[in-house]
Amino acid sequence: MRLDMMAQSMGVPETHFHPFGPGRAKIDPRYLETVSPPSFGRDPSPLYVLVTGMTPTPLGEGKTTTSIGLSMALNRLGIRTVVTIRQPSMGPVFGIKGGGAGGGKSTIEPSEVLNLHLTGDVHAVGAAHNLLASAIDNEIHHGNRLEINPLTVGWPRVVDLNDRALRKVIVGLGGAANGSPRETRFDITVSSEVMAILALSTSYGDLIARLGDIGFGLSRDGRLLRARDLGVEGAMAALLREGFWPNLMSTSEGTPAIVHGSPFANIAHGNSSIIGDWVGLSGSDCVVTEAGFGADLGGEKFFDIKCRSLGRGPDVAVLVATAKSLRMHGGLADTVAGRPIPEILDKSDVPSVRNGMQNLLRQISNVRRFHVPVVVAINAHPGDSPEEWDLIRALSVEGGADDAIVCTHFRDGGAGALELAERVRQVGRLKKASYRPLYPDDLPVEEKIRTVAREMYGARDVTFSPKAKKSLADIERYGAASFPVCIAKTWASLSHDPSQKGAPSDFLFPVEEIRYATGARFVTAIAGDIQTMPGLPSRPAYRRIRLTSGGNVEGVS
């Protein structure tokens, strides 16, 4: 189906549909101002499905592929479904993981377009972010009427590539004409607060207000300084005018796919945009959305950050698991980011799957804490055995899942997820989820962090560095006491330590730094040795990517 016809079927007015290039278009969401999100007054309200996962191997367990395959299967069942995902960052595309367009016969097409620039939204976010960084240094250079204390400026610059050499930099060298020297850093664009704001905003007015609320540093007398003090939020919003419009693409079987927002899940909140989900919910019977990494990261942040702004929780969650990842968590072999995955993990091994189930069971429990039913999707691989699948199914149901279904959507497209789709429909409609966030708004921020660490990760307690303790003391002054928390930690373990597989417990969870995202309206707690600017691996994916003489992109996985 052509994208314009697809948009019409979703109720998008012709005047709000804008072709962008081959295989992609933008939807101006302002037509939604005439309806009342998120239920849009329909009974029953559209089915809302979250896809999350167990703690993955470095190459992932197929959450995006499952989201796409499930959405196509639901459409095969006659349920008008839209899938909503984040736009991949070019850091992982050229680094370890490769692209984020799905795989096999469950993809969003054209995949090379999705994985590279798409419609330029990430670049627009980078430009808006760096405009604020430039405005800060410009203010210091031209008399510093705001009395900015340069030692307190925490606003970095960003680029959407992995580049470890930019983690610590000095700007302003070369004399007075080039500004005042100070130490700063580069982050990857998808970890930017501006990206989080784009994904969490519900209107242009909300976008502008949040950009103005961004805190970038302190004055010499200790006042929190915001973007609006520099008068830069209007120009930042102008750069994001069309970046705020969700992108419409198509799956390999013609299911509408909304690709919008790119926040990292181990650093930022890891979910696609609220406005993209609203577009989907307004014109379909079902929206399938994906949260990044495991249920302890993107899943928890979906429930505790996104759903608070969205205005509703999901009807059902799908938890993606693989026998391969269970073998890893069961001790058959370890994986290290940037190195090839041991071949032994591709071969059936029932004892290690049994041992590794502790991770999947913890993640089932994590989702259930939000009072949402869970269906486990066993993403089948050629080396799996029926004995492994039977074990995963039995222990998952025993551990609180409503069911566990073997899926072959990678090989078979939507046809390989029909059983999963039917079960998701049944559970989502009959179980009546009663979504509740993990903690109330008025719980002290320190206790919010402690609650997540204990209940999601299995920690005994949280330790706060002196730097983090000082930030906690400023919560009221920064107006952040009611904010949810966004914990930045490794994706490779439920704990802060990537070497701790399975379901570690009774450990101390170290919070090294706390940052206040006053525009995005959450508090970021950085745990352990987490980097906001990733580095490239020894075998980077860019080596296999090329442009042919005929103008085709090859090698983007």
N, C-alpha and C positions, 0 to 999 in steps of 0.2 A: 504494500500500500504506500502511495506517495505520502510524504510528510505533511503536506497541506491537508490531505484527506484525513490523515490520522489525527491531526489537530482538530479538525471539524468534528470528528467522532468523539473527541474529548470535551466538546463544548467550547473550544477556544474561538472567539470571534475572528472573522477573517482579518479585521483591522489590527488584531493583536498577534498575528502570525507573521514572522519575518524570516524568509529563507536566508541562509548565510553562505552556503557553499554546498558542494556535493555531499549528501548524506547527513546534513545538519541544518538546524534552524533554531531560531530563538522565539520564545513566547513572552510577550510583554504581559506581566501578571496583573496589571492594574484593573482588568475586567473583574477580578475577584472582589473588588471593593463593593460590588453590588450584591454579594452573597455573604453568608455568615459562617466563616470557618470555625472549627475544623469539620463539623458534621454536615454543614451545608443544608441543614434542615431536612435531610432525607431519612426515611425509616424503611428498612434498617439502614444505618449509616454504613459507608463503605468499609469493607474488611481491611484492616491495617496489619501487615505482617512484617515483623522484624527478622532478618537473617543475621545471626551472629555465629560464634564458633568456639571451639576448644582452643587451648594454647597451641599455636601452629609451629610447624617447621619453618625454616627461613623462606621457603618458596610458597608457603601458604597451603591451606587445605581446600580451597575452592569455594569460598563464600560468594564471590562475585559470580562465578560460574553457576553455583546453586541458585542464587537470586534470579539470574537470567533464565535458567532452565525451569525453575518453579513458576516464574511469571508466564512463560510460554505454555507450560502444562495447564495452568489455570485458565488461560485463554482457550486451550483445546477443550476444556470442560464447559465452555460457554460463559465463563466469568470474565467480564471485561476488566483486564488487569494492566496496570502500568508498573514498570520497575523503575526505582529511583536509586542512583548510585552517585558516588563522588567522581569528579574528574581526577584521573591519576596524576600524580606529581611526576615531573620528568626526572627527579632525583632517582627514584626506584627504577624508572623505565630504562635509564642508562646505567644503573648501578647493579644491585643484586637481583631484585625480584622480577624485573621486566614490567610488562604492561598490566593494565587493569581492565581489559575489555572482555574478560571471561576466557573460555577456552573450548577447544573441540568444536562441537555443534551447538554450543550455548554461548554465543558471543553478541556483542553490540558492534554493529558495522556502520561505516568503515572503521575497523579497529585501529589502523595506523593514524587516522585522524583523531580518534578519541584519545590515543596515547600520547600524542604530541601536542600541538597548540590548541586543537579544537576551535573555539571561537575567541581565544585570547583572554579568557576571564582571569587566569592565574597571572598573566602579565599585567592586567589592569590592577589586580590586587597588589602586585609588587610595586607598580608605579605609585599607587596611592600611599602605600606604606613608606616608600622611599621619599615621597614628597614631604611627609611629616618629618622624617629624619633630616632632610635638607633644611626645612623650616626651623628646626631646633638649632642647628648650627648657624643658620643665617641670623637668628635672633641673638645668639651669643656674639656673633661677629659685629653686628650693627648696634652696639651699645648695651645690649642685654637689659632692656627696660623691665623685663619680667624677673630680673635677678635670678636667673636659672643657676643653680649650683651644678657645674659640669660633672662633678663627681657622682651625682645622683641620677644622671640621665641613663635610663635603662632601655631606651628605644633603639634597637639595632637597625641595620640595613638588611635587606633580604635579596636572595636570588633563588630561582627554582631549579637548582642543580646541587648535587652533592659535591662539596668542596671544603675539605677539612682545613685547608690553609687559611680560610677566612674566619675560623672560629674566634680568633683574637687578633684584632688589628688596631693600628694607630691611625687616626685621621687628623687632618689639619697640619701636616708637616710641610715645610718649605717656606716658612716665613708668614708674617701677619696677613699678607694678601690672600693666603690660602686657608684662613680660619685659625681657630685655636686648637692646638694639639690636645687630644684626649684619647683614652683607650675605649674601644667599643668592640662590636662583634657583628658578624653576619649570621642570620638564621636562614633556614630554608623557607621559601615563601609560604608553603602550606602550613607552617607553624605560626604564621603571623596572626596577631590579634585581628587585623583587618580581614583576614580570611574567615576567622571565626565569626566576626560581625556579619560578613556577607551571608554566611550560612544560617545565622540565627535571626536575622532581621525579617520582619513581616511586612514592611512597606518602605517607601522612600523616606517617609517621615521618621520611622524607626531607625533606618539606616543612618540618616543624618545625625540624629540625636546620639546614637551609639558612637559614631565617629568623633563627635564633639566631646564625648565623655572619656575618651582615651587618656589615661594618665601616662606621662612620659618621664617625669622626674620631679624634683622638689625645688622650691625657691630657697634662697639663703636663709629665710626665716622658717623653713620647714613646711610650707604650704604645698599640697599636691597640685602640680600644674597639668593642665589638660590641653588637648588639641584645640579646643575652642578659644583658649587664651591666646593662641597664635593666629586665630582667624583662618585656619587652614582646612577646617572640616568641610566647608562648602566645595572647595576645589577637589578634595579627596572624593567626595560623593559624586562630583561630576565625572571623575575618571571611572567611577563604578556604575554609571548610569545604565549601560547595557550589560555590564557584568552581572547586574542584579537579575537580569532576565534568564530564566532557566533555559537550558539547551535541550532540544528535542532530537532524538536519534531513533534508530530502530534495531531490534534484535534480529538475529539470523532467521527468525520465523515471523517477523513483522509485528512483534509486540512493541508498543510505544515504550521508549526508554528516555527518562529525564535524567540528564547528567549535569549536576550543578553543585558547586562547592567542593573544596578539596582539603579540609583540615585533617592533618595527620592524627592518627588515633593514639599513638603512644606519647605524643607531645601535646597536641591540641585535642579537641573533643571528638574528632573522627567520624562525623556523620554528614550526609548530604544535606542540602538546604531545606529549611522549613518551607520556604515559598515554593520549591519544587514539589514537595509532598502535597502542599495545598492544591497546586495545579492538578496533580494526579487524583487526589481525593475528590476534587470538584467535578471530575468528568469521567469517573470509572466506578466499577463495583469493588475494586480491590487495588491496593498499592502494596507492593513488595519493596521494602527498603533494606539496605545493608549497613551494618556498623563495622568499623574497621577492627582488625585483629581479634582478640578473644572477647568473651563475654565479660571478663574482668576489666577490659579497657574500653573499646568502642561501645560495647553493650551497656556497661554501667553508665557511661557518659550519655548514651542515648536516653536511658531512663531518667537520669538525674539532672541532665542539662537540657537536652533537646526537647524532651516531652514537657518540661515545665513551660517552655516558650510555645511549643506546638499547641498545647491545650488539651492533649489527650495522650493515652498510652496505646500500645498495640493490643490487638485481640489475641494474638498468638505469636510465639517466638519459635524460629527454626534454628537449631543448634547444629552446625556442620561439624562432622567428625570424619576422620579417616583412620583405617587400621594402621597406616604408615606412621601417623603422628602418635598413635597409641603405643606402637612398638618403641618409638623413641622415648616416650615418657616412661615406658616400662623397663628401660635400661638396655635394650638390645644394642643400640649404638647412639652416640651423641651427635648433635649437629652444631655447627658453628657458622654464624653469618659470614658470608664471603668465601666459604669453602664448599667444595662439592659435597652433596649429601651421600653418606655411605650407601653403597649398593645393597647391603644386607637389609636395609629398611624396606626395600621393595619386595621382600620375600615373606611369605606367610610365617607367622610365629605366634601361636596361640598363647603360650605362657607370658610373653612380653605384652601382648594386648591385654591380657587379664590384669597384669601389674599396672599398665598404663591407664586403665580405666579410672583410677583415682582422679586424674585430671579432668576427664569428661564428667564424672560424677560431681566434682566441685563446681564445674561450670553450669551443670544442670541446676544445682542448688543455688548458684548465683542468680540465675534468671528467675527461679521460683521465688526468691526473696522479694521480687517486685510484684508478686501475685498475678503472674501471667503464665498460662500453660505453655508447655514446651514439647515440640516434636523434634527428635534427633534425625538429621539427614545423614546417612552413611554414604559418603561420596566414594563410590566403588572404583578400585584400581585393578588392573589386570593381575597383579600378584597376590591379591586377597584370596582368602578361602572362605567357603560357606560357614565353616566352623567359627571363624573369627566374627563374621557378621551375626551369627546366632548368639554368640557370647555378648557382643556389643548390644544387641537388641534386648536380651534378657536382663542384663545388668542396668541398662539405661532405664527401662520401665520400672525395675525394682528400686532404682535410685530417684524416681520422681518424675520421669518423662512420661508423657501421655502415649508415646509410641516412638519407635525407631524404624525408619524405612530405608532400605537399600535403594540408591538412585544411580542411574547410568546416563544422566543428562549430558555428560561430557561426550560420550560416544553416540548417544541417540537423540540429543536435543530434547524438546519438550516431551516427547514420548517416553523418555527415560525417567521422568519425574511425575508421571500421572498418578501413581499411588501416593506419593508425597503430597501432591496437590489436593487430592481427594481427602486425605487425612487432615491436612491443614484447614481446608474448608470446614470439615466437620468439627474439629476442635475449636476453631475460631468462632463458630456460630453457636456451638452448644455449651462450651465451657464458661462463657461469660466472664472474661478477665476483669479483675477489679484492681487495675494498676494503682500502685502507690510508690512514691519515691522512697529511697532507702532512709532518708532523714528529713526532718522538717526544716523549713527555711530559718527558723529562729534558733536552731542548735548552734552553739559557738563553732566558728570555723575550725578551731583545733579539734573539736569533737567530731565534726564532719569528716575530717581527714582520718581520724582514729576509727570511726565507724566503717569507712570504706576499707581501710587496711585490715581491720579485724574480720569483717563479715565477707568481703570479696576475696582477699588475698590469703587469709589464714594467719595473719600476724598476731603475736602476743600483745604488742604495743608499738607505739610510734616514738621515735626519738627525733628531736628537733635540734638542728645545729644552732649555734649562737646567732648566726645571720638570720635563720628562719624565725627564731624566737623574737628577734627585734622586729621583724615584719609583722608577726602576729600581734605585737603590742600596738601596731598602727591601724588595726582593722577598722575600728570605729571612725578614726579620723579620715580614712579613705572611703568611707561609706560602703564597705564591703562585707559587713557583718551578716547580711542576709543572702549573700551569693552562694550558689553551689560550688563544689570543689572539682577541679579538673586535675587529676594526678598524672604527672608525666613520669613514666617508668618503662623499664624494658618490656617488650612484647613477648620475649622468649621464655618467660616464667611467670607464674602467678605472683611470685615475690619480686623484689627489686634486683635479685641476682640472677642473671641469665643462665647460670650453670645449674640452678635448682629446678629440676624437672619434676613432673608428677604433680603432687599437691603438698608442697612444703607447709609446715605449720610451726607455731611456737617460736617465731623469729621476731627480731626487732626490725621495724621498717624505718629506714633513715630518711628524713626529709631534710635536704641540704639547703633548699632555697624556696622562698615563696614569692610569687609575683602576682600582682593584682591586675587583672584584665577588666578595668572599670568600664570599658566600652562593650566588650563581649559579656560582661556581668558574670564572671566566675573568677575564682581564686585558683591559680595554678601552683601546685606543690610539686617540686622537682625532687625525685627520690633516687638516691644512688648516683651512679656515674652515667647520667643520661645526657646525650648531646642534642641540642636544638639545630645543629648543622651536621648532617651525616657525612661520612666519608665514602669514597668509592672502594670497592673490593679489589682483590688482586686479579680477579677475572671479571672485569666490568662488562655489562651487557652491551655497551655501545660498540664493542668490537664486532658484533655480528649485524649491526644495523647499517643499512646503506641505501642510497638512492640510485636506482638503475638509470642507464642512459635513456630509457623510455619514460622516465619520470615516476616510477613506482617505488614506494618505500618497502624494503624487505628487512626481515630480521627482528621486527618488534613482536615480542611474544605476549 
